[in-house]
Structure formats: structure tokens, C-alpha cells
Amino acid sequence: MTLEATQSPKFKSQISTVETIEKNIDCDVVIVGGGVVGATFASALKNSGLKVVIIEARTLTEAAAKTQAYAFSILSSRIYEGIGVWQTILPQIGKFKRIRLSDENFSQVVTFDEQDLNTDYLGYVAQHNVVLSTLQKHIAECSNISWICQGKITDIFEQQEGSSTITLNSPQGEQTITSKLVIGADGARSQIRALANITTKGWNYWQSCIAFTIKHSAPKNDTAFEMFWASGPMGVLPLPGNRCQIVWTNPHARAKELQQVSESEFLEELTKYTQNSLGDIELVSDRVVFPVRLMQCDRYVKSRMALIGDAAHCCHPVGGQGLNLGIRDAAALAQIITEADQNQEDIGSLKVLNRYEKWRKQENLAILGFTDFLDRFFSNSWQPIVIIRRLGLWAMANIKPLKLFALKLMTGMKGKKPKVAA
């Protein structure tokens, strides 16, 4: 569902208004990047009293057009509930009551279900266009938030002690924005991170992921699968209409090969790796291949600047953690600067921004380490490792506190929670 298909006349007129803005702008917060994480952060500032500008490199329609689906944790759903958009998103997305972890053909399968946490669901699967178009509509109703679309940043500098200035080119010509705080929500290749000279640590994996959507004939579609193979993990996430989003990890060359083989060959191989658990399957999207990397910034903040989402960290997609970390970043930072402003503190000062870094950096690092461990431990056919991990699966299936700990970690229910998710 594209943005045009869901826009009301009122929404269209508001977008037109906010795209026609002055050449020199003063605001409290400027967000570079209007994707899901940037829009979540802006939405969380709806009632903050802060004046917010979002700079997006594409049009709003282009930004929301992608149909790739993501896993959304219980905590992410509660953040969106607190922001006020979840009830709009929920009817349009997949929901799962069970998570099944398996290791190749090993007989011990770990099954989590909603009763383990006393919740209706253990997680959700939402397509990018559903989430971002909903957030865009929500922002259109926020009098304190405006957009600059098709904006290209040319420079950023600290003009004086209390503000930073961004210069950019847009369809309106050259513009300058003076702000107390600049947010980099512009993805893994963040221009804001580069302009701030923030260094990163991490590595590229030997693997790439193939992401695609299938339709299947299985009678139920309420289980998320994490299937581990020596070549790499495979995540199977349920979508409405008996569809699933699949992210299949393989060594680079094999991933490219699977992208290029005929559809019938691909589906035959997929049926083997899903152990025929989905019945008849049909490919209903392109096969998109992307390399996998792990990255953590040496710092998330500088004076007048903070990074959120993939601009600050990237992890292996095993377990579907990446976007959820960014959503938590957004909610945490929005809470910190809103409270700081209410206490008449300078929201762009390191004193305030360090609270965000202290909160989120270590929690993110723990998840980055967890996903890296899972991938390396299970993408391995060395027999001693195979024996150890299968003992681990047995323990997780049979030792309730261990099982509950793993489930809470996967669903975002461990660690400090933003107040908006209360």
C-alpha cells in the first residue's frame, strides 16, 4: 500500500504546506533522515513543545514506498502504542503467537508461545510502507513538526555555544537551519556521522542475506521461525494473507547464486531448507541480496549532535533485532531531551546527551554481541560446537528460567524501558 493510496486530502495539503518553507529556519531539533527511526523520534516529540524539522533526501511518497517487512518486538509495539499510532498499524500487519528455534535436523526444537509472557502475541511483522506512511500521517497532525523533502546536506558546523547550523540544498534552493540539536537518523552510511568525524568499530561478515516474500498453503500463519543452518540462519516471519517475509543468510557467492537461479530451482531449494513446513509456496516478490555487517560507533553523541538507529549501530539480522534497537534509541532520546527541556536544561549539551549514550550504548552492544554469537555459533559445522549448541537448545527448552530470559531478551523486555512504553 503506497502513501498515495492512503493520503486524505487534508494530509496532502499539509505535506504541501510543510514542504514550502522559509530559507532560514530556527528550530530546537533538526532530524536528518525521515525513515522509520527518524519519524519515530519526531512522533515521540509531538507533545514536547519543541520545534522540530525533519530533512529527508526523498519525497515522502518515495521514502514510504519500500515493501520490505521487519520484525517488531513487544517493546516496539508498546512504544508505538504510547506515541499513538499502534492501533492504526496493528490491523495491517502480521502477528505471531509462537517462535520456533531449530538447528538443522536436530530433533530438539525450542518453542516459545504467548503464554510464556502472558501476552496476546510474541511479536509482529510490518511492512515498511505501512509503518512509515502511518508515522507520516501522524506527524502531519503535529503542529510543532515540519518536513524538508529532497534536502541534501552540504555542511554542518557549530555556530556558537548554543546552536549548530546546517546548510542544505532543496527544491526551494539553498537553506540554512539553526538548531539546538542535530539528530543523525540517516542510516548505516550516515552523512551526519561522517561530518561529525565519529569513528566506528566492526566488521563485514562472510555472509549476505536474501530477503523476499512468499505465499504459502500452510493452514496457520502465526509462528515465526528461526532456522539455523551451517550456511547461516533463516528467519521466516508471518505477514497477512498467508504470506511470509524470509531473510535467508548464506555465504556471499551462494547468496548471489540463489538470487540468480530460476524461480523453480529457488523454490525447490527453499522447500528443502524450510523442511516443507509451509506447504506449497509461491514467490511473490523480488529476491533482494544485501551484505551483512556489525558496526558500533565509538560514541553516539557530541555537543549539539546525537546518532540513532543504523547511524549509530548495525547488527546481523538474526533474531530481527536491528530496527527494534533504533526504535528504542528514538524513544529513549525523545524522553531525555523532553525532560531536559522541561527542567530548563540545554538539550544539545553533552551533559544531557551523555544520558542517552549511557542508556543506549551498552544495551545495544549487548544485543550486537548476542546476534554475533548466534550467527557464529550456529553457522558452524565443527562437531564440538554442534554438540555444545544442541545441549544449549535442550537446556533452553527444558530449563524455564533460561527459556524466559532468552524470550525477554528477544522481545525487548529486558533492560530499561522508555516511559512512553509504560
C-alpha positions as a Markdown table, in Angstrom:
| # | Residue | x | y | z |
|---|---|---|---|---|
| 1 | Met | 0.0 | 0.0 | 0.0 |
| 2 | Thr | 1.6 | 3.2 | -1.1 |
| 3 | Leu | 1.4 | 6.6 | 0.5 |
| 4 | Glu | -0.8 | 7.9 | -2.3 |
| 5 | Ala | -3.3 | 5.2 | -1.7 |
| 6 | Thr | -3.8 | 6.2 | 1.9 |
| 7 | Gln | -3.5 | 10.0 | 1.9 |
| 8 | Ser | -6.5 | 12.1 | 2.7 |
| 9 | Pro | -7.0 | 15.5 | 1.1 |
| 10 | Lys | -6.1 | 17.1 | 4.4 |
| 11 | Phe | -2.9 | 15.1 | 4.6 |
| 12 | Lys | -1.9 | 16.1 | 1.1 |
| 13 | Ser | -2.5 | 19.8 | 1.8 |
| 14 | Gln | -0.4 | 19.6 | 5.0 |
| 15 | Ile | 2.5 | 18.0 | 3.2 |
| 16 | Ser | 2.4 | 20.7 | 0.5 |
| 17 | Thr | 2.4 | 23.4 | 3.2 |
| 18 | Val | 5.4 | 22.0 | 5.1 |
| 19 | Glu | 7.5 | 21.5 | 2.0 |
| 20 | Thr | 7.2 | 25.2 | 1.2 |
| 21 | Ile | 9.2 | 26.7 | 4.0 |
| 22 | Glu | 11.5 | 29.7 | 4.6 |
| 23 | Lys | 15.1 | 29.9 | 3.6 |
| 24 | Asn | 16.5 | 30.5 | 7.1 |
| 25 | Ile | 14.9 | 28.4 | 9.8 |
| 26 | Asp | 15.4 | 28.4 | 13.6 |
| 27 | Cys | 14.3 | 25.3 | 15.5 |
| 28 | Asp | 15.0 | 23.2 | 18.6 |
| 29 | Val | 15.7 | 19.9 | 16.9 |
| 30 | Val | 16.6 | 19.0 | 13.3 |
| 31 | Ile | 16.4 | 15.3 | 12.3 |
| 32 | Val | 18.4 | 14.2 | 9.3 |
| 33 | Gly | 16.7 | 11.2 | 7.9 |
| 34 | Gly | 12.9 | 10.7 | 7.7 |
| 35 | Gly | 12.8 | 6.9 | 7.7 |
| 36 | Val | 11.1 | 4.7 | 10.3 |
| 37 | Val | 13.6 | 5.6 | 13.1 |
| 38 | Gly | 13.7 | 9.3 | 12.4 |
| 39 | Ala | 9.9 | 9.6 | 12.0 |
| 40 | Thr | 9.5 | 7.6 | 15.3 |
| 41 | Phe | 11.8 | 10.1 | 17.1 |
| 42 | Ala | 9.9 | 13.0 | 15.7 |
| 43 | Ser | 6.5 | 11.5 | 16.6 |
| 44 | Ala | 7.7 | 10.9 | 20.1 |
| 45 | Leu | 8.3 | 14.7 | 20.4 |
| 46 | Lys | 4.7 | 15.5 | 19.5 |
| 47 | Asn | 3.8 | 16.9 | 22.9 |
| 48 | Ser | 7.2 | 18.1 | 23.9 |
| 49 | Gly | 6.8 | 21.8 | 23.0 |
| 50 | Leu | 10.0 | 21.6 | 20.9 |
| 51 | Lys | 10.0 | 22.9 | 17.3 |
| 52 | Val | 11.2 | 20.0 | 15.1 |
| 53 | Val | 12.3 | 19.9 | 11.4 |
| 54 | Ile | 12.9 | 16.7 | 9.5 |
| 55 | Ile | 15.2 | 16.6 | 6.5 |
| 56 | Glu | 14.5 | 13.8 | 4.1 |
| 57 | Ala | 16.5 | 13.1 | 0.9 |
| 58 | Arg | 13.5 | 11.8 | -1.0 |
| 59 | Thr | 9.9 | 12.8 | -1.3 |
| 60 | Leu | 7.6 | 11.4 | 1.4 |
| 61 | Thr | 6.0 | 9.0 | -1.1 |
| 62 | Glu | 9.4 | 7.7 | -2.2 |
| 63 | Ala | 10.5 | 7.3 | 1.4 |
| 64 | Ala | 7.4 | 5.2 | 2.3 |
| 65 | Ala | 7.3 | 3.1 | -0.9 |
| 66 | Lys | 9.5 | 0.2 | 0.2 |
| 67 | Thr | 7.6 | -3.0 | 0.9 |
| 68 | Gln | 10.3 | -4.9 | 2.9 |
| 69 | Ala | 9.0 | -6.2 | 6.2 |
| 70 | Tyr | 10.6 | -6.1 | 9.6 |
| 71 | Ala | 10.0 | -7.9 | 12.9 |
| 72 | Phe | 8.6 | -5.6 | 15.6 |
| 73 | Ser | 9.1 | -6.6 | 19.2 |
| 74 | Ile | 6.6 | -6.3 | 22.0 |
| 75 | Leu | 8.5 | -3.3 | 23.4 |
| 76 | Ser | 8.4 | -1.6 | 19.9 |
| 77 | Ser | 4.6 | -2.2 | 19.8 |
| 78 | Arg | 4.3 | -0.6 | 23.3 |
| 79 | Ile | 6.4 | 2.4 | 22.2 |
| 80 | Tyr | 4.1 | 2.9 | 19.2 |
| 81 | Glu | 1.1 | 2.5 | 21.4 |
| 82 | Gly | 2.4 | 5.3 | 23.7 |
| 83 | Ile | 3.1 | 7.5 | 20.7 |
| 84 | Gly | -0.5 | 6.9 | 19.4 |
| 85 | Val | 0.0 | 5.1 | 16.1 |
| 86 | Trp | -0.2 | 1.4 | 17.0 |
| 87 | Gln | -4.0 | 1.0 | 16.6 |
| 88 | Thr | -3.6 | 2.2 | 13.0 |
| 89 | Ile | -0.7 | -0.1 | 12.3 |
| 90 | Leu | -2.0 | -3.2 | 14.0 |
| 91 | Pro | -4.8 | -4.3 | 11.6 |
| 92 | Gln | -2.4 | -4.1 | 8.6 |
| 93 | Ile | 0.4 | -6.3 | 9.9 |
| 94 | Gly | 1.4 | -9.9 | 10.7 |
| 95 | Lys | 1.2 | -11.2 | 14.2 |
| 96 | Phe | 2.8 | -14.3 | 15.7 |
| 97 | Lys | 1.9 | -16.3 | 18.8 |
| 98 | Arg | 4.9 | -18.7 | 18.7 |
| 99 | Ile | 8.6 | -18.6 | 17.9 |
| 100 | Arg | 10.3 | -21.8 | 16.9 |
| 101 | Leu | 14.1 | -22.2 | 17.1 |
| 102 | Ser | 15.6 | -25.2 | 15.3 |
| 103 | Asp | 19.1 | -26.4 | 14.4 |
| 104 | Glu | 19.2 | -28.2 | 11.0 |
| 105 | Asn | 17.7 | -31.6 | 11.5 |
| 106 | Phe | 18.2 | -31.8 | 15.3 |
| 107 | Ser | 15.1 | -33.2 | 16.9 |
| 108 | Gln | 15.0 | -30.7 | 19.9 |
| 109 | Val | 13.1 | -27.6 | 18.8 |
| 110 | Val | 12.6 | -24.7 | 21.2 |
| 111 | Thr | 9.1 | -23.3 | 21.1 |
| 112 | Phe | 8.1 | -20.1 | 22.8 |
| 113 | Asp | 4.4 | -19.2 | 22.9 |
| 114 | Glu | 2.4 | -16.2 | 24.1 |
| 115 | Gln | 1.6 | -17.9 | 27.5 |
| 116 | Asp | 5.3 | -17.7 | 28.4 |
| 117 | Leu | 4.9 | -13.9 | 28.8 |
| 118 | Asn | 1.1 | -13.7 | 29.3 |
| 119 | Thr | 0.7 | -11.6 | 26.2 |
| 120 | Asp | -1.6 | -11.8 | 23.2 |
| 121 | Tyr | 1.4 | -12.1 | 20.8 |
| 122 | Leu | 5.1 | -12.6 | 21.0 |
| 123 | Gly | 5.8 | -10.2 | 18.1 |
| 124 | Tyr | 4.7 | -8.6 | 14.9 |
| 125 | Val | 5.8 | -8.3 | 11.3 |
| 126 | Ala | 5.1 | -5.0 | 9.5 |
| 127 | Gln | 6.0 | -3.8 | 6.0 |
| 128 | His | 8.0 | -0.6 | 5.8 |
| 129 | Asn | 5.3 | 1.3 | 3.8 |
| 130 | Val | 2.6 | 0.5 | 6.4 |
| 131 | Val | 4.7 | 1.8 | 9.3 |
| 132 | Leu | 6.2 | 4.9 | 7.7 |
| 133 | Ser | 3.1 | 6.1 | 6.0 |
| 134 | Thr | 1.3 | 5.9 | 9.3 |
| 135 | Leu | 4.0 | 7.8 | 11.0 |
| 136 | Gln | 3.9 | 10.4 | 8.3 |
| 137 | Lys | 0.2 | 10.9 | 8.7 |
| 138 | His | 0.7 | 11.2 | 12.5 |
| 139 | Ile | 3.4 | 13.9 | 12.0 |
| 140 | Ala | 1.2 | 15.8 | 9.6 |
| 141 | Glu | -1.2 | 16.4 | 12.6 |
| 142 | Cys | 1.7 | 17.7 | 14.8 |
| 143 | Ser | 1.9 | 21.5 | 14.7 |
| 144 | Asn | 5.4 | 21.5 | 16.1 |
| 145 | Ile | 6.9 | 19.3 | 13.3 |
| 146 | Ser | 7.6 | 20.1 | 9.7 |
| 147 | Trp | 9.4 | 18.4 | 6.8 |
| 148 | Ile | 12.0 | 19.5 | 4.2 |
| 149 | Cys | 11.9 | 16.9 | 1.4 |
| 150 | Gln | 14.5 | 16.2 | -1.2 |
| 151 | Gly | 17.0 | 18.0 | 1.0 |
| 152 | Lys | 20.7 | 17.4 | 0.5 |
| 153 | Ile | 23.0 | 18.4 | 3.4 |
| 154 | Thr | 26.1 | 20.4 | 2.3 |
| 155 | Asp | 27.6 | 21.3 | 5.7 |
| 156 | Ile | 27.1 | 21.3 | 9.4 |
| 157 | Phe | 29.0 | 23.5 | 11.9 |
| 158 | Glu | 28.7 | 24.7 | 15.5 |
| 159 | Gln | 27.9 | 28.4 | 15.0 |
| 160 | Gln | 28.1 | 29.4 | 18.6 |
| 161 | Glu | 27.9 | 27.8 | 22.0 |
| 162 | Gly | 24.1 | 27.3 | 22.0 |
| 163 | Ser | 23.4 | 26.1 | 18.4 |
| 164 | Ser | 24.5 | 24.3 | 15.3 |
| 165 | Thr | 23.8 | 25.3 | 11.7 |
| 166 | Ile | 23.1 | 23.0 | 8.8 |
| 167 | Thr | 23.2 | 24.2 | 5.2 |
| 168 | Leu | 21.4 | 22.2 | 2.5 |
| 169 | Asn | 20.1 | 22.3 | -1.0 |
| 170 | Ser | 16.4 | 21.5 | -1.6 |
| 171 | Pro | 13.8 | 22.2 | -4.3 |
| 172 | Gln | 13.4 | 25.6 | -2.6 |
| 173 | Gly | 17.1 | 26.4 | -3.2 |
| 174 | Glu | 19.8 | 26.7 | -0.6 |
| 175 | Gln | 18.6 | 26.8 | 3.0 |
| 176 | Thr | 20.1 | 27.1 | 6.5 |
| 177 | Ile | 18.7 | 25.6 | 9.7 |
| 178 | Thr | 19.9 | 26.8 | 13.1 |
| 179 | Ser | 19.1 | 24.3 | 15.8 |
| 180 | Lys | 20.0 | 23.4 | 19.4 |
| 181 | Leu | 20.4 | 19.8 | 18.4 |
| 182 | Val | 21.1 | 17.8 | 15.2 |
| 183 | Ile | 20.0 | 14.1 | 15.1 |
| 184 | Gly | 21.6 | 11.7 | 12.6 |
| 185 | Ala | 18.9 | 9.2 | 11.7 |
| 186 | Asp | 20.3 | 8.8 | 8.2 |
| 187 | Gly | 21.3 | 5.1 | 8.2 |
| 188 | Ala | 24.4 | 3.0 | 8.2 |
| 189 | Arg | 26.2 | 5.3 | 5.7 |
| 190 | Ser | 25.4 | 8.4 | 7.9 |
| 191 | Gln | 26.5 | 11.7 | 6.4 |
| 192 | Ile | 26.0 | 13.3 | 9.8 |
| 193 | Arg | 28.3 | 10.7 | 11.5 |
| 194 | Ala | 30.9 | 11.4 | 8.8 |
| 195 | Leu | 30.6 | 15.2 | 9.2 |
| 196 | Ala | 31.0 | 14.9 | 13.0 |
| 197 | Asn | 34.1 | 12.7 | 12.5 |
| 198 | Ile | 32.7 | 9.9 | 14.7 |
| 199 | Thr | 34.6 | 6.7 | 14.1 |
| 200 | Thr | 33.2 | 3.2 | 14.2 |
| 201 | Lys | 34.3 | -0.3 | 15.0 |
| 202 | Gly | 33.0 | -3.5 | 13.5 |
| 203 | Trp | 33.4 | -5.9 | 10.6 |
| 204 | Asn | 31.8 | -7.3 | 7.5 |
| 205 | Tyr | 30.6 | -10.9 | 7.7 |
| 206 | Trp | 31.3 | -13.6 | 5.2 |
| 207 | Gln | 27.6 | -13.7 | 4.5 |
| 208 | Ser | 24.9 | -11.9 | 2.6 |
| 209 | Cys | 21.1 | -12.1 | 3.2 |
| 210 | Ile | 18.5 | -12.8 | 0.6 |
| 211 | Ala | 15.2 | -11.1 | 1.5 |
| 212 | Phe | 12.0 | -11.9 | -0.2 |
| 213 | Thr | 8.3 | -12.6 | 0.3 |
| 214 | Ile | 6.4 | -15.9 | -0.3 |
| 215 | Lys | 2.8 | -17.0 | -0.2 |
| 216 | His | 2.1 | -20.5 | 1.2 |
| 217 | Ser | -0.6 | -23.0 | 1.8 |
| 218 | Ala | 0.1 | -23.9 | 5.5 |
| 219 | Pro | -3.2 | -23.9 | 7.5 |
| 220 | Lys | -1.8 | -21.5 | 10.1 |
| 221 | Asn | 0.4 | -18.4 | 9.8 |
| 222 | Asp | 1.0 | -17.4 | 13.4 |
| 223 | Thr | 4.5 | -18.7 | 14.0 |
| 224 | Ala | 7.9 | -17.0 | 13.5 |
| 225 | Phe | 10.7 | -19.4 | 12.6 |
| 226 | Glu | 14.4 | -19.0 | 13.2 |
| 227 | Met | 16.1 | -21.9 | 11.4 |
| 228 | Phe | 19.8 | -22.3 | 11.9 |
| 229 | Trp | 21.9 | -24.0 | 9.2 |
| 230 | Ala | 25.7 | -24.3 | 8.8 |
| 231 | Ser | 25.4 | -21.8 | 5.9 |
| 232 | Gly | 23.6 | -19.3 | 8.1 |
| 233 | Pro | 20.3 | -18.6 | 9.8 |
| 234 | Met | 17.0 | -18.2 | 8.1 |
| 235 | Gly | 14.2 | -16.1 | 9.6 |
| 236 | Val | 10.6 | -16.8 | 8.5 |
| 237 | Leu | 8.1 | -14.0 | 9.6 |
| 238 | Pro | 4.4 | -14.2 | 9.0 |
| 239 | Leu | 2.6 | -11.5 | 7.1 |
| 240 | Pro | -1.2 | -11.0 | 6.4 |
| 241 | Gly | -2.7 | -13.1 | 3.6 |
| 242 | Asn | -0.8 | -16.3 | 4.3 |
| 243 | Arg | 2.4 | -14.6 | 3.2 |
| 244 | Cys | 5.9 | -14.7 | 4.9 |
| 245 | Gln | 8.9 | -12.4 | 4.8 |
| 246 | Ile | 12.0 | -14.6 | 4.7 |
| 247 | Val | 15.6 | -13.4 | 5.4 |
| 248 | Trp | 17.9 | -16.3 | 4.4 |
| 249 | Thr | 21.6 | -15.9 | 5.2 |
| 250 | Asn | 24.3 | -17.6 | 3.1 |
| 251 | Pro | 27.9 | -17.1 | 2.1 |
| 252 | His | 28.2 | -14.2 | -0.4 |
| 253 | Ala | 28.7 | -16.4 | -3.5 |
| 254 | Arg | 25.9 | -18.8 | -2.6 |
| 255 | Ala | 23.5 | -15.8 | -1.9 |
| 256 | Lys | 24.2 | -14.4 | -5.3 |
| 257 | Glu | 23.7 | -17.8 | -6.9 |
| 258 | Leu | 20.3 | -18.2 | -5.2 |
| 259 | Gln | 19.3 | -14.8 | -6.4 |
| 260 | Gln | 20.0 | -15.7 | -10.0 |
| 261 | Val | 18.7 | -19.2 | -10.3 |
| 262 | Ser | 15.3 | -19.8 | -11.9 |
| 263 | Glu | 12.3 | -19.4 | -9.7 |
| 264 | Ser | 11.5 | -23.1 | -9.7 |
| 265 | Glu | 15.1 | -24.0 | -8.6 |
| 266 | Phe | 15.0 | -21.4 | -5.9 |
| 267 | Leu | 11.6 | -22.6 | -4.5 |
| 268 | Glu | 12.8 | -26.2 | -4.6 |
| 269 | Glu | 15.9 | -25.3 | -2.5 |
| 270 | Leu | 13.7 | -23.1 | -0.2 |
| 271 | Thr | 11.3 | -26.0 | 0.4 |
| 272 | Lys | 14.2 | -28.2 | 1.5 |
| 273 | Tyr | 15.6 | -25.5 | 3.9 |
| 274 | Thr | 12.2 | -24.8 | 5.4 |
| 275 | Gln | 11.7 | -28.6 | 5.8 |
| 276 | Asn | 8.4 | -28.4 | 3.8 |
| 277 | Ser | 6.8 | -26.7 | 6.9 |
| 278 | Leu | 4.9 | -24.2 | 4.8 |
| 279 | Gly | 3.2 | -26.4 | 2.2 |
| 280 | Asp | 3.0 | -25.2 | -1.3 |
| 281 | Ile | 5.0 | -22.0 | -1.7 |
| 282 | Glu | 4.9 | -19.2 | -4.3 |
| 283 | Leu | 7.4 | -16.4 | -4.7 |
| 284 | Val | 5.6 | -13.0 | -4.7 |
| 285 | Ser | 8.5 | -10.5 | -4.6 |
| 286 | Asp | 12.0 | -9.9 | -6.0 |
| 287 | Arg | 14.9 | -11.6 | -4.3 |
| 288 | Val | 17.0 | -8.8 | -2.8 |
| 289 | Val | 20.6 | -9.5 | -1.6 |
| 290 | Phe | 22.4 | -7.4 | 0.9 |
| 291 | Pro | 25.7 | -8.0 | 2.7 |
| 292 | Val | 25.8 | -8.2 | 6.5 |
| 293 | Arg | 27.9 | -6.2 | 8.8 |
| 294 | Leu | 28.3 | -5.4 | 12.5 |
| 295 | Met | 29.1 | -1.8 | 13.5 |
| 296 | Gln | 29.1 | 0.2 | 16.7 |
| 297 | Cys | 30.0 | 3.9 | 16.9 |
| 298 | Asp | 32.8 | 4.8 | 19.3 |
| 299 | Arg | 30.4 | 7.5 | 20.6 |
| 300 | Tyr | 26.7 | 8.2 | 20.0 |
| 301 | Val | 26.9 | 11.9 | 20.9 |
| 302 | Lys | 28.9 | 15.1 | 20.5 |
| 303 | Ser | 28.0 | 18.6 | 21.5 |
| 304 | Arg | 24.8 | 19.5 | 19.7 |
| 305 | Met | 24.6 | 16.1 | 17.9 |
| 306 | Ala | 23.3 | 12.6 | 18.5 |
| 307 | Leu | 23.0 | 9.4 | 16.4 |
| 308 | Ile | 20.1 | 7.0 | 16.5 |
| 309 | Gly | 19.3 | 3.7 | 14.7 |
| 310 | Asp | 21.7 | 2.4 | 12.0 |
| 311 | Ala | 23.6 | 5.6 | 12.0 |
| 312 | Ala | 24.9 | 4.5 | 15.5 |
| 313 | His | 24.9 | 0.7 | 15.2 |
| 314 | Cys | 24.2 | -2.2 | 12.8 |
| 315 | Cys | 23.9 | -5.9 | 13.7 |
| 316 | His | 23.3 | -9.3 | 12.0 |
| 317 | Pro | 19.6 | -9.7 | 11.1 |
| 318 | Val | 19.4 | -13.0 | 13.0 |
| 319 | Gly | 16.6 | -12.6 | 15.6 |
| 320 | Gly | 15.2 | -9.4 | 13.9 |
| 321 | Gln | 16.7 | -7.0 | 16.4 |
| 322 | Gly | 18.1 | -4.2 | 14.2 |
| 323 | Leu | 15.1 | -1.9 | 13.6 |
| 324 | Asn | 13.9 | -2.5 | 17.1 |
| 325 | Leu | 17.1 | -1.1 | 18.6 |
| 326 | Gly | 16.6 | 2.0 | 16.6 |
| 327 | Ile | 13.1 | 2.4 | 17.8 |
| 328 | Arg | 14.3 | 2.1 | 21.4 |
| 329 | Asp | 17.0 | 4.7 | 20.6 |
| 330 | Ala | 14.4 | 7.1 | 19.3 |
| 331 | Ala | 12.1 | 6.7 | 22.3 |
| 332 | Ala | 14.9 | 7.0 | 24.8 |
| 333 | Leu | 16.4 | 10.1 | 23.3 |
| 334 | Ala | 13.0 | 11.8 | 22.9 |
| 335 | Gln | 12.3 | 11.1 | 26.6 |
| 336 | Ile | 15.7 | 12.5 | 27.7 |
| 337 | Ile | 15.6 | 15.8 | 25.8 |
| 338 | Thr | 11.9 | 16.4 | 26.6 |
| 339 | Glu | 12.6 | 16.0 | 30.3 |
| 340 | Ala | 15.7 | 18.2 | 30.0 |
| 341 | Asp | 13.8 | 20.9 | 28.3 |
| 342 | Gln | 11.1 | 20.8 | 30.9 |
| 343 | Asn | 13.8 | 21.2 | 33.5 |
| 344 | Gln | 15.2 | 24.2 | 31.6 |
| 345 | Glu | 18.4 | 22.4 | 30.6 |
| 346 | Asp | 20.2 | 22.8 | 27.3 |
| 347 | Ile | 19.0 | 19.9 | 25.2 |
| 348 | Gly | 22.1 | 20.0 | 23.0 |
| 349 | Ser | 24.6 | 19.9 | 25.8 |
| 350 | Leu | 26.9 | 16.9 | 26.4 |
| 351 | Lys | 25.6 | 16.8 | 30.0 |
| 352 | Val | 22.1 | 15.9 | 28.6 |
| 353 | Leu | 23.2 | 13.9 | 25.6 |
| 354 | Asn | 25.5 | 11.7 | 27.6 |
| 355 | Arg | 22.5 | 10.3 | 29.5 |
| 356 | Tyr | 21.2 | 8.9 | 26.2 |
| 357 | Glu | 24.6 | 7.4 | 25.3 |
| 358 | Lys | 24.9 | 5.8 | 28.8 |
| 359 | Trp | 21.4 | 4.4 | 28.5 |
| 360 | Arg | 21.5 | 3.0 | 25.0 |
| 361 | Lys | 25.1 | 2.2 | 24.0 |
| 362 | Gln | 25.7 | -0.6 | 26.4 |
| 363 | Glu | 22.3 | -2.2 | 25.8 |
| 364 | Asn | 22.8 | -2.0 | 22.0 |
| 365 | Leu | 26.3 | -3.5 | 22.4 |
| 366 | Ala | 24.8 | -6.5 | 24.4 |
| 367 | Ile | 22.4 | -7.2 | 21.5 |
| 368 | Leu | 25.1 | -6.8 | 18.9 |
| 369 | Gly | 27.2 | -9.3 | 20.8 |
| 370 | Phe | 24.3 | -11.7 | 21.2 |
| 371 | Thr | 23.4 | -11.7 | 17.4 |
| 372 | Asp | 27.1 | -12.1 | 16.5 |
| 373 | Phe | 27.4 | -15.0 | 18.9 |
| 374 | Leu | 24.2 | -16.7 | 17.5 |
| 375 | Asp | 25.4 | -16.4 | 13.9 |
| 376 | Arg | 29.0 | -17.6 | 14.6 |
| 377 | Phe | 27.9 | -20.4 | 17.0 |
| 378 | Phe | 25.2 | -21.8 | 14.7 |
| 379 | Ser | 26.8 | -21.2 | 11.3 |
| 380 | Asn | 29.4 | -23.8 | 12.2 |
| 381 | Ser | 29.7 | -27.5 | 11.4 |
| 382 | Trp | 32.7 | -28.2 | 13.7 |
| 383 | Gln | 31.4 | -31.2 | 15.8 |
| 384 | Pro | 32.4 | -30.0 | 19.3 |
| 385 | Ile | 30.5 | -26.7 | 18.6 |
| 386 | Val | 27.5 | -28.7 | 17.2 |
| 387 | Ile | 27.3 | -30.8 | 20.4 |
| 388 | Ile | 27.6 | -27.7 | 22.7 |
| 389 | Arg | 24.9 | -25.7 | 20.9 |
| 390 | Arg | 22.5 | -28.7 | 20.8 |
| 391 | Leu | 23.0 | -29.1 | 24.6 |
| 392 | Gly | 22.2 | -25.4 | 24.8 |
| 393 | Leu | 19.0 | -25.9 | 22.8 |
| 394 | Trp | 18.0 | -28.8 | 25.1 |
| 395 | Ala | 18.7 | -26.6 | 28.2 |
| 396 | Met | 16.6 | -23.7 | 26.8 |
| 397 | Ala | 13.7 | -26.0 | 26.0 |
| 398 | Asn | 13.8 | -27.6 | 29.4 |
| 399 | Ile | 15.0 | -25.0 | 31.9 |
| 400 | Lys | 12.2 | -22.5 | 32.3 |
| 401 | Pro | 14.3 | -19.5 | 33.7 |
| 402 | Leu | 16.8 | -19.8 | 30.9 |
| 403 | Lys | 14.0 | -20.0 | 28.3 |
| 404 | Leu | 12.2 | -17.0 | 29.9 |
| 405 | Phe | 15.5 | -15.0 | 29.9 |
| 406 | Ala | 16.1 | -15.7 | 26.2 |
| 407 | Leu | 12.5 | -14.8 | 25.3 |
| 408 | Lys | 12.6 | -11.5 | 27.2 |
| 409 | Leu | 15.8 | -10.6 | 25.5 |
| 410 | Met | 14.4 | -11.3 | 22.0 |
| 411 | Thr | 11.2 | -9.3 | 22.7 |
| 412 | Gly | 12.8 | -6.3 | 24.2 |
| 413 | Met | 11.5 | -6.9 | 27.7 |
| 414 | Lys | 15.0 | -6.9 | 29.3 |
| 415 | Gly | 16.7 | -3.7 | 30.1 |
| 416 | Lys | 15.5 | -0.1 | 30.8 |
| 417 | Lys | 12.2 | 0.7 | 29.1 |
| 418 | Pro | 11.2 | 4.2 | 27.8 |
| 419 | Lys | 8.3 | 5.8 | 29.7 |
| 420 | Val | 6.3 | 6.1 | 26.5 |
| 421 | Ala | 6.1 | 2.3 | 26.6 |
| 422 | Ala | 4.7 | 2.1 | 30.1 |
